[in-house]
Amino acid sequence: MSLAYVRVLYLTIKGGSIEVVVRIDKCVADYFLRRELLPQQKMLEEEEHHLLFSCQIAYEDEILRLVRYWIPHIHIVTPTSLEQRLKEELAGYLTSFSL
């Protein structure tokens, strides 16, 4: 069973995908332009210092893992609830070191 098949099955059961827009710094943009690193990625806009991409995810952790890997060069633009979840998780992680 392939990963693509599992993803389609999950989307079918769950009832759709979530669109996420991310801002990627130009210093790492080549990686995203050479390969599809985000699920079903589409470039929306190119600006002076960054690119905007949209992607379709089946579940939140699918994009959160990728964003964590590319910090500080990638930021979630929408949905804001997902951006907030990431900030809270990172703050909790950093707080655990101050104990």
PyMOL commands that set and color helices and strands:
alter all, ss='L'
color gray80, all
select helices_A, chain A and resi 3-14+26-34+60-70+80-98
alter helices_A, ss='H'
color red, helices_A
select strands_A, chain A and resi 18-25+42-46+50-57+74-78
alter strands_A, ss='S'
color yellow, strands_A
deselect
rebuild
show_as cartoon
